[in-house]
Amino acid sequence: MYRSLLVVELLVVAGCNAPAGAPADGPAATTVTPAPVPPPEAIDREGGVDGPGIDDGVVDGPALGAIHADSLVGNRTRVATLRVEAGNETLLVYRESRAVTAEATLRRRTYEGPTTARFVPGDRTATTARTARYEDADGTRRRTVVDGERRPEARLVAPVRVDDRETVAAFLDGAVVVSRTPSLGYQLSARSVPEAAVPGFLTAPRDGNARAVLREDGRVVRLAVRYDARSDDRQVSVTWEVTWIPGADPSPPG
């Protein structure tokens, strides 16, 4: 009898001295499984997706080009880069930027590589060149430098024509939407490059593809193109990238 009471008292004391937060006897605690985080908005592979210039997940190039061009309002900058390589040799790196405000437009072009001479009329040995063209209410000013020498009379030729509407229409016509998220917008992919969009000094384009990022308002943020081609008698690889950036700060060339 006394032994039984003693055991009960010891159990009571032990319970009172248990560490704070120690689990009490009883049913096991219920494990709560966190609710799954919904993934970014995905593409319905069967039904496709609609969007600016997009019908059932496929891009209408002319429609998207027009919407994209209309979205470019206010101060803005467009940067385009063309790189042509033959094996480990870089034949040409061409970069063009165009900054636009309500007051002025500044276009800069730079060339680097042995193919530069092709775009400098009257010069067969040029390997570097740069030119700037500034327009405002007072007129147009130019500054051109070839191989480090001022050439006021030189009019450099652009190796590729960049146009907000036509560039988007040509490379993205028939592209498909591969993903869509609230933060990144539409991710577009095209598995071919139209020959008509390839610069005239390149021929026989093949193994081409294009990728682009499209915002909900129809503005293409970035267009990246890659393909193989021939330049004269050489096999080359070509990368072509255009980005459209809000904001601009053009200043007259020195």
C-alpha positions in Angstrom: 0.0 0.0 0.0 2.7 2.5 1.1 4.8 1.4 -1.9 2.0 2.1 -4.3 1.5 5.6 -2.9 5.2 6.3 -3.1 5.2 5.4 -6.8 2.3 7.7 -7.5 3.9 10.6 -5.6 7.2 10.1 -7.5 5.3 10.2 -10.8 3.5 13.4 -9.9 6.8 15.1 -8.9 8.5 14.0 -12.1 5.7 15.5 -14.1 5.9 18.8 -12.3 9.7 19.0 -12.9 9.6 18.2 -16.6 11.4 20.6 -18.8 9.3 23.4 -20.3 7.9 22.4 -23.7 8.4 18.7 -23.1 5.7 16.7 -25.0 2.9 15.5 -22.8 1.6 12.0 -22.9 -1.2 11.4 -25.3 -1.8 11.0 -29.1 1.1 11.7 -31.3 1.4 15.3 -32.6 -0.2 15.7 -36.0 2.4 16.4 -38.8 1.3 19.3 -41.0 2.4 19.1 -44.7 3.0 22.6 -46.2 0.8 23.4 -49.1 2.6 23.1 -52.4 3.8 26.4 -53.8 2.1 26.9 -57.1 4.5 27.0 -60.0 4.9 30.0 -62.3 2.1 30.2 -64.9 2.8 27.4 -67.3 1.9 26.8 -70.9 -1.1 24.6 -71.8 0.7 22.5 -74.4 -2.5 21.4 -76.0 -4.4 24.6 -76.0 -1.4 27.0 -76.4 -1.5 30.5 -75.1 -2.6 33.9 -76.5 -0.8 37.1 -76.0 0.5 40.1 -77.9 1.0 38.9 -81.4 0.5 35.3 -80.3 -2.3 33.0 -81.3 -2.6 29.6 -79.7 1.1 29.7 -78.6 2.5 30.6 -82.1 3.9 34.1 -83.0 2.5 36.0 -85.9 5.6 37.9 -86.9 4.2 40.9 -88.6 1.6 41.4 -85.9 4.2 41.1 -83.1 6.6 43.4 -85.0 3.9 46.1 -85.2 2.9 45.8 -81.5 6.5 45.9 -80.5 7.3 49.0 -82.5 4.2 50.7 -81.1 5.3 49.9 -77.5 8.6 51.8 -77.9 7.6 55.3 -76.7 9.5 57.9 -74.7 13.2 57.8 -74.1 14.7 54.5 -75.3 17.9 52.8 -76.4 18.4 49.9 -78.8 21.6 48.0 -78.8 22.5 45.4 -81.5 25.7 43.3 -81.6 26.8 41.0 -84.5 29.7 38.6 -84.1 31.1 36.5 -87.0 33.7 33.8 -86.2 35.6 31.2 -88.2 36.9 28.6 -85.8 39.0 30.4 -83.2 39.3 33.6 -85.3 36.9 36.5 -84.9 36.3 38.1 -88.3 34.0 40.8 -87.2 32.4 42.3 -84.0 29.9 45.0 -85.0 28.0 47.0 -82.4 25.3 49.6 -83.0 23.5 51.6 -80.4 20.6 54.1 -81.0 19.5 56.4 -78.2 16.3 58.4 -78.7 14.7 61.2 -76.7 12.2 63.9 -77.6 15.1 66.3 -78.2 17.8 64.3 -80.0 18.9 60.9 -81.5 22.4 59.5 -81.2 23.5 56.5 -83.3 26.9 54.9 -82.7 28.5 52.1 -84.7 31.8 50.3 -84.0 33.6 47.7 -86.1 36.5 45.4 -85.1 38.2 42.6 -87.0 39.6 41.9 -90.5 36.2 42.0 -92.1 35.9 45.7 -91.1 37.4 46.8 -94.5 34.4 45.5 -96.3 32.3 48.2 -94.7 34.7 51.1 -95.2 34.3 52.3 -98.8 37.7 52.9 -100.4 39.7 51.1 -97.7 40.9 47.5 -98.2 43.0 47.2 -95.0 40.9 48.7 -92.2 40.5 46.6 -89.1 38.8 49.0 -86.7 36.3 51.8 -87.3 33.7 53.8 -85.4 31.2 56.4 -86.2 28.7 58.6 -84.4 25.7 60.5 -85.8 23.9 63.0 -83.7 20.6 64.7 -84.7 18.7 67.5 -82.9 16.9 70.7 -83.8 20.1 72.3 -84.9 20.9 69.7 -87.6 23.2 66.6 -87.9 26.7 66.1 -86.7 29.0 63.2 -87.5 32.4 61.9 -86.3 34.1 59.0 -88.0 37.4 57.3 -87.1 39.1 54.5 -89.1 42.1 52.7 -87.6 42.6 55.6 -85.2 42.5 58.3 -87.9 39.8 60.9 -88.3 37.9 60.5 -91.6 35.3 63.3 -91.8 34.4 62.3 -95.4 33.9 58.5 -94.7 30.4 57.0 -94.7 30.6 53.6 -93.2 28.2 50.9 -94.3 26.2 48.9 -91.7 26.7 45.2 -92.2 23.2 44.5 -91.1 20.0 46.6 -91.0 18.2 46.9 -87.7 14.5 47.9 -87.7 12.3 47.6 -84.6 9.3 46.3 -86.5 11.0 44.3 -89.3 13.7 42.7 -87.2 11.2 41.2 -84.8 8.8 40.2 -87.5 11.5 38.4 -89.5 13.2 36.4 -86.8 10.1 35.6 -84.6 7.5 34.7 -87.2 6.3 31.2 -86.4 8.2 31.1 -83.0 6.5 29.3 -80.2 5.9 30.2 -76.5 8.1 27.8 -74.4 7.3 29.4 -71.0 5.5 32.2 -69.4 6.0 33.7 -65.9 4.6 36.9 -64.2 8.1 38.2 -63.8 9.8 37.3 -67.1 6.9 37.4 -69.5 6.9 35.2 -72.5 9.9 33.1 -73.5 9.8 32.6 -77.3 11.8 30.1 -79.5 12.2 29.7 -83.2 14.0 26.8 -84.8 15.0 28.4 -88.0 16.5 31.7 -89.4 14.9 33.1 -92.6 17.5 33.6 -95.3 16.1 37.0 -96.2 17.0 38.3 -92.7 20.7 37.3 -93.1 23.2 40.1 -93.9 24.2 40.2 -97.6 27.8 39.4 -97.0 26.8 36.0 -95.6 25.3 33.1 -97.5 23.8 29.6 -97.0 22.5 30.0 -93.5 21.7 26.8 -91.7 21.2 25.3 -88.2 19.7 28.6 -87.0 17.6 29.4 -84.0 16.2 32.4 -82.3 15.1 33.1 -78.7 13.4 36.2 -77.3 11.8 37.6 -74.2 8.5 39.3 -74.6 6.7 41.5 -72.0 3.0 41.5 -71.5 2.7 45.0 -73.2 4.2 43.5 -76.4 7.7 44.9 -76.1 10.5 42.5 -77.0 13.2 42.9 -74.4 15.8 40.8 -76.0 16.3 38.9 -79.2 19.2 36.4 -79.6 19.9 34.6 -82.9 22.5 32.1 -83.8 23.3 30.3 -87.1 26.0 28.9 -89.3 26.8 30.4 -92.7 29.5 31.1 -95.3 31.5 34.3 -95.7 33.2 34.2 -99.0 34.9 30.7 -99.0 34.9 30.3 -95.2 32.4 28.5 -92.9 31.4 30.9 -90.1 29.3 31.0 -87.0 27.1 34.0 -86.4 25.6 35.4 -83.3 23.2 38.4 -83.4 21.6 40.0 -80.4 19.3 43.0 -80.0 18.1 44.5 -76.8 15.6 47.3 -76.2 16.1 49.3 -73.1 13.9 52.0 -71.6 15.7 55.3 -71.1 18.3 57.2 -73.1 20.9 59.9 -72.6 22.3 60.9 -76.0 25.1 63.5 -76.1 26.8 65.1 -79.2 30.0 63.3 -80.4 33.2 65.2 -79.5 
